Amino acid sequence: MALSLLCRTTLYFYPKDFTSGCTLEARRFQQDLPKYQGKNTQIIGVSADSVDSHAKFCDSEKLKFPLLADMDGKVSKAYGSWIGFVSMRHTFIVDPQGMLRETFTGVNPAIHSTEVLSRLDELQTT
């Protein structure tokens, strides 16, 4: 899937499909997806799970945004979000020009989507 150069990207890394925190985080992003779309922002989830696992997770949770199967950790490592054999819970906002605009670490899955939306509001006013 090609990313539009006219939109922001929220790239969120998470440890594992179907675990409680990761499921909660994905549900919150899905619940808020219309708000992201209204801010011209694409959501992409990244973990070391396989394409098949991601497909089942998307079906199970009715996710309408893509999940990247980073099985070798190459993307996670590039963002400093790799620990051992899983992605750490980090999120990055990338602007339409490909510049990193925000980094979130120490993410609380229950409120994280709200935090990202709030930061997107701030970025849009600057």
C-alpha positions as a Markdown table, in Angstrom:
| # | Residue | x | y | z |
|---|---|---|---|---|
| 1 | Met | 0.0 | 0.0 | 0.0 |
| 2 | Ala | 1.5 | 3.3 | -1.1 |
| 3 | Leu | 1.3 | 6.2 | 1.4 |
| 4 | Ser | 0.0 | 9.5 | 0.2 |
| 5 | Leu | 2.6 | 12.2 | 0.4 |
| 6 | Leu | -0.2 | 14.6 | 1.3 |
| 7 | Cys | -1.0 | 13.0 | 4.6 |
| 8 | Arg | 0.6 | 12.4 | 8.0 |
| 9 | Thr | 1.4 | 8.9 | 9.2 |
| 10 | Thr | 0.9 | 7.6 | 12.7 |
| 11 | Leu | 3.3 | 4.6 | 12.8 |
| 12 | Tyr | 2.6 | 2.6 | 16.0 |
| 13 | Phe | 4.8 | -0.3 | 17.1 |
| 14 | Tyr | 3.4 | -3.0 | 19.4 |
| 15 | Pro | 4.6 | -6.3 | 20.8 |
| 16 | Lys | 2.1 | -9.0 | 19.7 |
| 17 | Asp | -1.3 | -9.6 | 18.1 |
| 18 | Phe | -4.1 | -10.8 | 20.3 |
| 19 | Thr | -2.5 | -9.8 | 23.6 |
| 20 | Ser | -4.6 | -7.7 | 26.0 |
| 21 | Gly | -2.7 | -4.4 | 25.8 |
| 22 | Cys | -2.1 | -4.6 | 22.0 |
| 23 | Thr | -5.7 | -5.5 | 21.4 |
| 24 | Leu | -6.9 | -2.6 | 23.5 |
| 25 | Glu | -4.5 | -0.2 | 21.7 |
| 26 | Ala | -5.7 | -1.4 | 18.2 |
| 27 | Arg | -9.3 | -1.1 | 19.3 |
| 28 | Arg | -8.8 | 2.5 | 20.4 |
| 29 | Phe | -7.1 | 3.4 | 17.1 |
| 30 | Gln | -9.9 | 1.7 | 15.2 |
| 31 | Gln | -12.6 | 3.5 | 17.3 |
| 32 | Asp | -10.9 | 6.8 | 16.5 |
| 33 | Leu | -10.1 | 6.1 | 12.9 |
| 34 | Pro | -12.7 | 8.6 | 11.6 |
| 35 | Lys | -11.0 | 11.3 | 13.6 |
| 36 | Tyr | -7.6 | 10.4 | 12.1 |
| 37 | Gln | -9.1 | 10.4 | 8.6 |
| 38 | Gly | -10.5 | 13.9 | 9.4 |
| 39 | Lys | -7.0 | 15.0 | 10.2 |
| 40 | Asn | -5.7 | 13.5 | 7.0 |
| 41 | Thr | -3.6 | 11.0 | 9.0 |
| 42 | Gln | -2.9 | 7.3 | 8.0 |
| 43 | Ile | -2.5 | 4.8 | 10.9 |
| 44 | Ile | -0.1 | 1.9 | 10.4 |
| 45 | Gly | 0.5 | -0.8 | 13.1 |
| 46 | Val | 3.9 | -2.6 | 13.2 |
| 47 | Ser | 4.8 | -5.8 | 15.0 |
| 48 | Ala | 7.0 | -8.9 | 14.4 |
| 49 | Asp | 3.9 | -11.1 | 13.9 |
| 50 | Ser | 3.3 | -12.8 | 10.5 |
| 51 | Val | 1.1 | -11.6 | 7.7 |
| 52 | Asp | -1.3 | -14.5 | 8.6 |
| 53 | Ser | -1.4 | -13.4 | 12.2 |
| 54 | His | -2.1 | -9.8 | 11.2 |
| 55 | Ala | -4.9 | -10.9 | 8.9 |
| 56 | Lys | -6.6 | -12.9 | 11.7 |
| 57 | Phe | -6.1 | -10.0 | 14.1 |
| 58 | Cys | -7.6 | -7.5 | 11.6 |
| 59 | Asp | -10.5 | -9.8 | 11.0 |
| 60 | Ser | -11.1 | -10.5 | 14.7 |
| 61 | Glu | -11.0 | -6.8 | 15.7 |
| 62 | Lys | -12.5 | -5.4 | 12.4 |
| 63 | Leu | -9.4 | -3.2 | 11.9 |
| 64 | Lys | -9.6 | -1.0 | 8.8 |
| 65 | Phe | -6.0 | 0.2 | 8.9 |
| 66 | Pro | -2.9 | -1.8 | 7.8 |
| 67 | Leu | -0.6 | -3.8 | 9.9 |
| 68 | Leu | 3.0 | -4.3 | 8.8 |
| 69 | Ala | 4.6 | -7.8 | 9.4 |
| 70 | Asp | 8.1 | -6.8 | 10.5 |
| 71 | Met | 9.2 | -10.4 | 11.2 |
| 72 | Asp | 12.9 | -9.6 | 11.0 |
| 73 | Gly | 12.5 | -6.4 | 13.0 |
| 74 | Lys | 14.2 | -4.3 | 10.3 |
| 75 | Val | 11.6 | -1.5 | 10.5 |
| 76 | Ser | 11.4 | -1.6 | 14.3 |
| 77 | Lys | 15.2 | -1.5 | 14.5 |
| 78 | Ala | 15.3 | 1.5 | 12.2 |
| 79 | Tyr | 13.0 | 3.4 | 14.6 |
| 80 | Gly | 14.8 | 2.2 | 17.8 |
| 81 | Ser | 11.7 | 0.1 | 18.7 |
| 82 | Trp | 13.1 | -3.4 | 18.8 |
| 83 | Ile | 13.9 | -5.4 | 21.9 |
| 84 | Gly | 15.1 | -9.0 | 21.5 |
| 85 | Phe | 12.4 | -10.5 | 19.2 |
| 86 | Val | 9.5 | -8.0 | 19.5 |
| 87 | Ser | 8.7 | -4.4 | 18.8 |
| 88 | Met | 8.4 | -2.1 | 21.8 |
| 89 | Arg | 5.3 | 0.0 | 22.3 |
| 90 | His | 6.3 | 3.2 | 20.6 |
| 91 | Thr | 4.5 | 5.6 | 18.2 |
| 92 | Phe | 5.8 | 8.1 | 15.7 |
| 93 | Ile | 4.1 | 10.8 | 13.8 |
| 94 | Val | 5.6 | 11.4 | 10.4 |
| 95 | Asp | 4.7 | 14.5 | 8.4 |
| 96 | Pro | 3.8 | 14.6 | 4.7 |
| 97 | Gln | 7.4 | 15.3 | 3.8 |
| 98 | Gly | 8.6 | 12.3 | 5.7 |
| 99 | Met | 10.0 | 14.2 | 8.7 |
| 100 | Leu | 9.6 | 12.7 | 12.1 |
| 101 | Arg | 7.4 | 15.2 | 14.1 |
| 102 | Glu | 6.7 | 13.3 | 17.4 |
| 103 | Thr | 7.8 | 10.2 | 19.3 |
| 104 | Phe | 5.8 | 8.5 | 22.0 |
| 105 | Thr | 7.4 | 6.0 | 24.4 |
| 106 | Gly | 6.0 | 4.7 | 27.6 |
| 107 | Val | 2.7 | 4.3 | 25.9 |
| 108 | Asn | -0.5 | 3.5 | 27.9 |
| 109 | Pro | -2.7 | 1.5 | 25.4 |
| 110 | Ala | -5.9 | 2.6 | 27.1 |
| 111 | Ile | -5.4 | 6.4 | 26.4 |
| 112 | His | -2.7 | 6.4 | 23.7 |
| 113 | Ser | -5.0 | 7.1 | 20.7 |
| 114 | Thr | -6.4 | 10.2 | 22.5 |
| 115 | Glu | -2.8 | 11.4 | 23.2 |
| 116 | Val | -1.9 | 11.0 | 19.5 |
| 117 | Leu | -5.0 | 12.9 | 18.4 |
| 118 | Ser | -4.3 | 15.7 | 20.8 |
| 119 | Arg | -0.7 | 16.0 | 19.5 |
| 120 | Leu | -2.0 | 16.0 | 15.9 |
| 121 | Asp | -4.2 | 18.9 | 16.8 |
| 122 | Glu | -1.2 | 20.8 | 18.2 |
| 123 | Leu | 0.9 | 20.0 | 15.1 |
| 124 | Gln | -1.9 | 21.3 | 12.8 |
| 125 | Thr | -1.9 | 24.6 | 14.5 |
| 126 | Thr | 1.9 | 25.1 | 14.1 |
